[in-house]
C-alpha cells in the first residue's frame, strides 16, 4: 500500500513544491488550500498524471476546527502530516487589531493543534508516522514588525518539541523546519529594495527556494526514527 501525505497550504510556494516532491517519491496526497482550490486541483491532476499517484484536493481553513475535523472524516490512512499553511502580517503591534492577531495565531498555531489531534489516532493505529511543521527563523529569534507571526512560529517550535516527546514511544516522529527568507508569494509584500537588503545580509547571498524546503522535508520523513523533536533551520546562514 502506498503511503499517504497530507500537506496544508499546498496551492503555491513551499506547499506546492512539497506536493511535487512527495508525489515524485510515490506518496498519495491529500492537499489543502484556503482560496486557490482551482489552482490546487490543476496541480493535483498534473501530479496524478505524471507520477501515477492519487491526489485529493480540498478547500480548508486550517484555523477552523470544524473544517479540519470534516477533512479528516474523509481520511482513513495517514503516514505524513505537513503543517505548512500560513499567512503573513507586517506592521506595528500597536496598530494590529485583535482580529488580525487571532487570525495569525489560528492559522499557524491552532491549525497545528487541529490537524495533529486528528492525525495522531491514525498514526497510532499503525505505530508509525511523521509530523512536520513548517516554521520560521522568526520563531527562533523574533522579527520587528512581525510580532504576531514570530509569536505564532515560536509556539509552533515549542509545540513540535513537546509533541515529539509525547509521541516518541509510539514511533511517531515530530520535527519542524525553521525557514529563512524563501522566494515565495508571502514575501511579495517586500519591495525589491527591501529584498536586496535581505540578500546582502544572508551569507548564502540569495533567497532560499521552495524546492530546497521540499527536499529537506522529504529527507526528514525518510530520516532514522531517532530523529525527532528537532527544529531545523534552513536559512543560508542568516541567523
Secondary structure by P-SEA (a helix, b strand, c coil): cbbbbbbccccccaaaaaaaaaaaacccbbbbbccaaaaaaaaaaaaaaaccbbbbbbbcccccaaaaaaaacccccccbbbcccccccccccccccaaaaaaaaaacaaaaaaaaaaaaaaaaaaccbbbbbbccccccccccccaaaaaaaaaaaaaaaaaaaacccccbbbbbbbcccccccccccccaaaaaaaaaaccccccccaaaaaaaaaaaaaccccccccccccccccc
